[in-house]
Amino acid sequence: MAYVIGVDVGGTFTDAVLDDDAGTVLAAKSPSTPPDYSKGVLDVLELLAEQLGRTLPEMLAETHHIAHGTTSSLNALVTGNVPPVGFLTTKGHRDSIFIMNVEGRYLGRSPHELQNVLGQAKDHTLLPKRHALEVTERIDRDGQVVVTLDEDEARAAIRTLLDDGVRAIAVSLLWSFRNPQHERRLRELVAEQDPDVFVALSSEVSPRIREFARNATTIMSTQIGPGLRDYLTTLENSLRENRLSGPLLVMQSNGGAVAAPEAPATAISTIGSVLTGGVVGSVALGRQLGHRNIISTDVGGTTFLAGLVVDGEPVRDTTTVINHHPINVPTLRVDAIGSGGGAIAWLDAGGNLRIGPHSAQAVPGPACYGNGGTEPTNTDANLVLGILPERGLLGGRKPLSLELARQAIETRIAKPIGLSVEEAAAAIYTVQNAQTGDLLRKTVVEAGHDPRNFVVYAFGGAGPAHCARYAAEVGVDEVVVPLGPVASAFSAYGLASSNIALAAELSDPTVVPFDPARAEQNFHDLEKQVREGLDRQGVRFATVELYREIDMRYSMQLAEVTTPVADGPLDMASIENAAAAFEDSYAALYGKDAGFREAGIQAITFRVRGIGVLPFNPELPAIPAAATSDPVAAHRRPVCLDAATGYVDTPVYDYRELRAGHRLEGPAIVEVPTTTVVVPGGTTGTVDSLGNLIIRTSARSAS
């Protein structure tokens, strides 16, 4: 027997999914354990082992690999909880990271913030100026050394940083992506003085043109690299002590994994690891169900996440933004807001009800957890409304207090605005659904797609309780709640479904038509890097797939579009085909007449994505068929899904008793050990052959 395990460490819960080569799929959920998240990982693995009837060492000894997604890197950057780092750059260019170009005023800001011009500021300085030092050197745009590196000056700068307590140094020199020799020499000079200091080079972390983004990416990667290294080392040692035989893999923002020892060197690539797990899982399940266009939605304890799958492929981006800084990281495009189950309900200065972005987190958690939390959350509202069972979560292992939930809502929301506790809870539920619907509108409509051409996949601990409502907000009339054995651990299922993915890129600006031999050499060098990286993973692949891309733009514009390039030797015809593909993509994104070929087309960054396809691809197993379409409710309870209707005596079904073909008429509640599904009035829920619950409007179901 060989197992594949996916582990998703969230801010509130840690989820795990196990698949074996016989088609068995198991899932488990356990509270996260900040600040030592590795303990929560071991806790949830113990739960999987119990389900197998084996000890943890017995299970891990037969595990092919573990794919791990962690929030620690992203959380550290967002909160600024990072150690001091040093920064070495070319003389005369130190202030680039502080000036932030004009981008520092608009990146990552809402439309409301952008309108407040006088209130804008270049916030979130990455490091103090005393830790940003210059060295004399210069390489030109063609990669030629114009000024040799002054090594004595460099040694003095390094010593200054080390004497100030710096234990990690980011190196980003001008045009280093064309010639990295000076950056590599600086790493050697740091090692001469202290070989234990963590060093990150921009030529390895972000070999792209544009100085500010490259600097910011390298510095942020350096800030989280040591912490990620220490966390993964501790976790892997614990797993090895428990006889883990296969590798520990770490999910990256690009939707693929990388071996744990490799991850810290490009730590910035892991910042979206948990965010992308659900999208990868949606792609895998979509293949089974025949869905090509999917809105992937995940409502966890802290955040609401939304990603897109279009024509069977996840929508990708080449950059992201953190704290108003551009980050050069190939990533699956995932939008997020702080609107999870633990999102706190509060009143603004005008007495308006707001939800999030602040969360009660795992500790103390929602008021109903009884761990000292006093702020009302979405979870508290769902308990008051009867959506959640009073006996608690996780099959009763996580008890809930209705009294504490009512008290928090009454004190903070109901009394101040003159509502009953029940009315206030219904208002929280309504606002939650409206703002998650708003994010879906942004994710889908602003990307140029019609939501009616999509199906929503809804998962996470709180997603199934809200999905029918937020799908209706954007006009989607079919929702798939992936249940079966994965239930609310669907992001972990995505991790278990992931492959190894590496990317190598190089900025080499040129104008179309360009020399095919020059492009061929770029791709050859990048493919060599990717193949060598895949060889270092220590994993046996079923196949290896390589994909070529070029980021292109119209001359004098900034909007770059990633364009696929066909395999095989390049010639002028294939370059022209790539340019035509760029124009088609540009028109789809920005409008049919937005392009301007007369300005010329530039190729900016060449990229190769490598996929090491793993031999195990988890699929949800079929479940037994029902004898009739009418299931028997386990019990009934008053549930309020509509403030105007109030509480309605509602059938509650035990998911473990449902079979393929069972049909539920809303309103109905389905209780799963790790989540709760709401089937509102006017919709029906049907259990498919894999155990997923398909929620459709009644009109759609009848047609």
ABEGO torsion letter per residue (X at the ends): XBBBBBBBBBAABBBBBBBBAAGBBBBBBBBBBOABAAAAAAAAAAAAAAAAGBBAAAAAAABABBBBBBAAAAAAAAAGBBBBBBBBBBBGAAAAAAAGEAAAAABGBBAAAAABAAABBBBGBABBAAABBBBBBBBBAAGBBABBBBAAAAAAAAAAAAAAGBABBBBBBBGAAABAAAAAAAAAAAAAABAABBBBBAAAABBBBEAAAAAAAAAAAAAAAAAAAAAAAAAAAAAAAAGBABBBBBBBAAGBBBBAAAAAABAAAAAAAAAAAAAAAAAAAAAAAGBABBBBBBBBAABBBBBBBBGGBBBBBABBBBGGBBBBBBBBBBBBBBABAABBBBBBAAGBBBBOABBAEAOAEBAAAGAGBABBBAAAAAAAAGABBAAEBGGGABBBBAAAAAAAAAAAAAAAAGBBAAAAAAAAAAAAAAAAAAAAAAAAAAAGBBAAABBBBBBEAAAAAAAAAAAAAAGBABBBBBBEAAEAAAAAAAAAABBBBBBBBBBBBBBOBBBAAAAAAAAAAAAAAAAAAAAAAGBBBABBBBBBBBBBBBBGBABBBBBBBBBEBBBAAAAAAAAAAAAAAAAAAAEAAABBAAAEBBBABBBBBBBBBBABBBBBBBBBBBABABBBBABBBBBBABAAAEBBBBBBBBAAABBBGBBBBOBBBBBBAABBBBBBBGBBBBBBAAGBBBBBBAAAAAX
